[in-house]
Amino acid sequence: MCGGGCAKVAQTMDTMLEKAAAAGKKFMMSVNDAWYIYSFYAGAGLVATLAEDGINTVCNWNEAPGADVTQAILDITANPGFKSGADADIVSAISGTWNASTAEEAWGEGYAATKLPTYTLNGAQTQMGSFSGYKLVDDAVAGITAPVAQ
């Protein structure tokens, strides 16, 4: 797909979509969950935080440029080189470290990782942001028991 210049191709969403479509293939990114969709809004300076109740989230995505970010996402998903979800015809993808071994197995020597790409927001390239977080496992839920001091 990229003729040896994959790192350069992966710098922008526009180029990845263009190259994937030209090859009759797809660029894949899940846009139906917060781990991935947040990267567009974070790149535009919008935030999502934990609410005071400690359960719900609060975000300012309805503020400017939230509607523009949403439109940019719709434009990306309408591109013929885009696919949300796994497919045999994908040539590049945005995913997490938990899928690294699957990607390496599928692409072999063609597997590589790089920073998130930029995307077009109101005619300018905007760097996508990473979702920063962790998964907390409650000891009681996980069935883990700790010794009790006597």
Sine and cosine of phi, psi and omega as CSV:
sin_phi,cos_phi,sin_psi,cos_psi,sin_omega,cos_omega
0.00,0.00,-0.60,0.80,-0.15,-0.99
-0.89,-0.45,0.01,1.00,0.10,-1.00
0.83,0.55,0.66,0.75,0.04,-1.00
1.00,0.05,-0.17,0.99,0.01,-1.00
-0.96,-0.29,0.64,0.77,-0.10,-0.99
-0.86,0.50,-0.63,0.78,-0.02,-1.00
-0.88,0.48,-0.61,0.79,0.01,-1.00
-0.95,0.32,-0.66,0.75,0.02,-1.00
-0.88,0.48,-0.63,0.77,-0.07,-1.00
-0.97,0.26,-0.05,1.00,-0.02,-1.00
-0.95,0.32,-0.51,0.86,-0.03,-1.00
-0.79,-0.62,0.62,-0.79,0.07,-1.00
-0.87,0.50,-0.66,0.75,-0.02,-1.00
-0.84,0.54,-0.72,0.70,-0.03,-1.00
-0.93,0.36,-0.66,0.75,0.03,-1.00
-0.88,0.47,-0.68,0.73,0.02,-1.00
-0.91,0.42,-0.67,0.74,0.01,-1.00
-0.88,0.48,-0.74,0.67,-0.03,-1.00
-0.92,0.38,-0.65,0.76,0.01,-1.00
-0.89,0.45,-0.73,0.68,-0.01,-1.00
-0.89,0.46,-0.66,0.75,-0.01,-1.00
-0.89,0.45,-0.50,0.86,0.01,-1.00
-1.00,0.01,0.02,1.00,-0.05,-1.00
0.94,0.33,0.43,0.90,-0.04,-1.00
-0.88,-0.48,-0.14,-0.99,-0.05,-1.00
-0.74,-0.67,0.53,-0.85,0.26,-0.97
-0.99,-0.11,0.73,-0.69,-0.09,-1.00
-0.90,-0.44,0.70,-0.71,0.13,-0.99
-0.44,-0.90,0.74,-0.67,0.08,-1.00
-0.97,0.26,0.82,-0.57,0.03,-1.00
-0.90,-0.43,0.29,0.96,-0.03,-1.00
-0.95,-0.32,0.27,0.96,0.09,-1.00
-0.55,-0.83,0.36,-0.93,-0.13,-0.99
-0.92,0.40,-0.47,0.88,-0.01,-1.00
-0.85,0.53,-0.57,0.82,-0.08,-1.00
-0.98,-0.19,-0.72,0.69,-0.10,-0.99
-0.89,0.46,-0.52,0.85,-0.01,-1.00
-0.85,0.53,-0.51,0.86,-0.07,-1.00
-0.86,0.52,-0.54,0.84,0.04,-1.00
-0.93,0.36,-0.74,0.68,-0.04,-1.00
-0.93,0.36,-0.64,0.77,0.03,-1.00
-0.88,0.47,-0.64,0.77,0.02,-1.00
-0.88,0.47,-0.47,0.88,0.01,-1.00
-1.00,-0.01,0.10,1.00,0.05,-1.00
1.00,0.01,0.14,0.99,0.03,-1.00
-1.00,-0.01,0.41,-0.91,-0.11,-0.99
-0.77,-0.64,0.36,-0.93,0.17,-0.99
-0.76,-0.65,0.76,-0.65,-0.04,-1.00
-0.72,-0.69,0.21,-0.98,0.04,-1.00
-0.98,0.18,0.73,-0.68,0.01,-1.00
-0.94,0.35,0.26,-0.97,-0.01,-1.00
-0.87,0.50,-0.42,0.91,0.00,-1.00
-0.96,0.27,-0.15,0.99,0.02,-1.00
0.97,0.26,0.10,0.99,-0.06,-1.00
-0.87,-0.49,-0.76,0.65,-0.08,-1.00
-1.00,-0.01,0.25,-0.97,0.07,-1.00
-0.94,-0.35,0.43,-0.90,0.04,-1.00
-0.81,-0.58,0.71,-0.70,0.04,-1.00
-0.67,-0.74,0.36,-0.93,0.02,-1.00
-0.95,-0.31,0.53,0.85,-0.08,-1.00
-0.94,0.34,-0.26,0.97,0.06,-1.00
-0.99,0.14,-0.17,0.99,0.06,-1.00
-0.99,0.12,0.26,-0.96,0.07,-1.00
-0.91,0.42,0.68,-0.73,0.05,1.00
-0.99,-0.16,0.57,0.82,-0.06,-1.00
-0.79,0.62,-0.71,0.70,0.01,-1.00
-0.91,0.42,-0.58,0.81,0.03,-1.00
-0.93,0.37,-0.62,0.78,0.06,-1.00
-0.89,0.46,-0.71,0.70,0.02,-1.00
-0.86,0.51,-0.66,0.75,0.04,-1.00
-0.90,0.43,-0.64,0.77,0.04,-1.00
-0.88,0.48,-0.65,0.76,0.04,-1.00
-0.90,0.44,-0.68,0.73,0.04,-1.00
-0.88,0.47,-0.63,0.77,0.04,-1.00
-0.90,0.44,-0.67,0.74,0.02,-1.00
-0.89,0.45,-0.72,0.69,-0.06,-1.00
-0.94,0.34,-0.33,0.95,0.05,-1.00
-0.99,0.11,-0.18,0.98,-0.03,-1.00
-0.93,0.36,0.69,-0.72,-0.01,-1.00
-0.90,0.44,-0.26,0.96,0.04,-1.00
-1.00,-0.01,0.12,0.99,-0.07,-1.00
-0.95,-0.30,0.57,-0.82,0.10,-1.00
-0.57,-0.82,0.75,-0.67,0.11,-0.99
-0.99,-0.15,0.94,-0.35,-0.03,-1.00
0.92,-0.39,0.38,-0.93,-0.07,-1.00
-0.90,0.43,0.53,-0.85,-0.02,-1.00
-0.34,-0.94,0.55,-0.84,0.00,-1.00
-0.91,0.41,-0.37,0.93,-0.07,-1.00
-0.99,-0.11,0.33,0.94,0.02,-1.00
-0.99,0.11,0.60,-0.80,0.02,-1.00
-0.90,-0.43,-0.23,0.97,0.09,-1.00
-0.38,-0.93,0.34,-0.94,-0.07,-1.00
-0.36,-0.93,0.39,-0.92,0.22,-0.98
-0.96,-0.30,0.83,-0.56,0.00,-1.00
-0.49,-0.87,-0.15,-0.99,-0.03,-1.00
-0.93,-0.36,0.12,-0.99,-0.02,-1.00
-0.86,0.51,-0.43,0.90,0.01,-1.00
-0.91,0.41,-0.28,0.96,0.05,-1.00
-0.96,-0.27,0.16,0.99,-0.06,-1.00
-0.86,0.50,-0.72,0.70,-0.04,-1.00
-0.92,0.38,-0.57,0.82,0.05,-1.00
-0.91,0.42,-0.70,0.71,0.02,-1.00
-0.90,0.43,-0.70,0.72,0.00,-1.00
-0.89,0.46,-0.64,0.77,0.04,-1.00
-0.90,0.43,-0.67,0.74,-0.03,-1.00
-0.94,0.33,-0.67,0.74,-0.11,-0.99
-0.98,-0.18,-0.16,0.99,0.04,-1.00
0.82,0.57,-0.79,-0.61,-0.03,-1.00
-0.92,0.38,-0.26,0.97,0.04,-1.00
-0.99,0.14,-0.02,1.00,-0.03,-1.00
-0.98,0.18,0.71,-0.70,0.09,-1.00
-0.39,-0.92,0.32,-0.95,0.05,-1.00
-0.82,-0.58,0.49,-0.87,0.00,-1.00
-0.47,-0.88,0.01,-1.00,0.03,-1.00
-0.92,0.39,0.28,-0.96,0.09,-1.00
-0.90,0.45,0.51,-0.86,-0.02,-1.00
-0.99,0.17,0.11,-0.99,0.20,-0.98
-1.00,0.03,0.30,-0.95,0.11,-0.99
-0.68,-0.74,0.30,-0.95,-0.04,-1.00
-1.00,0.08,0.85,-0.52,0.05,-1.00
-0.78,-0.62,0.92,-0.39,-0.03,-1.00
0.80,0.60,0.66,0.75,0.08,-1.00
0.99,0.12,-0.02,1.00,0.00,-1.00
-0.87,-0.49,0.50,-0.87,0.07,-1.00
-0.97,0.24,0.78,-0.63,-0.03,-1.00
-0.84,-0.54,0.80,-0.60,0.00,-1.00
-0.95,0.32,0.80,-0.60,0.08,-1.00
-0.92,0.39,0.53,-0.85,0.02,-1.00
-0.97,-0.26,0.40,-0.91,0.01,-1.00
-1.00,0.01,0.55,-0.83,0.14,-0.99
-0.98,0.19,0.85,-0.52,-0.02,-1.00
-0.97,-0.25,0.87,-0.49,-0.02,-1.00
-0.09,-1.00,-0.19,-0.98,0.00,-1.00
-0.41,-0.91,0.23,-0.97,0.06,-1.00
-0.96,-0.29,0.84,-0.54,0.01,-1.00
-0.99,-0.14,0.81,-0.59,0.03,-1.00
-0.95,-0.30,0.87,-0.50,0.04,-1.00
-0.96,0.28,0.78,-0.63,-0.03,-1.00
-0.80,0.59,-0.65,0.76,-0.03,-1.00
-0.92,0.40,-0.64,0.77,0.00,-1.00
-0.93,0.36,-0.64,0.77,-0.04,-1.00
-0.98,0.21,-0.17,0.99,0.00,-1.00
0.98,0.20,0.37,0.93,-0.01,-1.00
-1.00,0.01,0.73,-0.69,0.06,-1.00
-0.88,-0.47,0.61,-0.79,0.03,-1.00
-0.94,-0.33,0.53,-0.85,0.05,-1.00
-0.89,0.45,0.60,-0.80,-0.01,-1.00
-0.99,-0.16,0.79,-0.61,0.03,-1.00
-0.91,0.41,0.69,-0.72,-0.01,-1.00
-0.99,-0.17,0.00,0.00,0.00,0.00
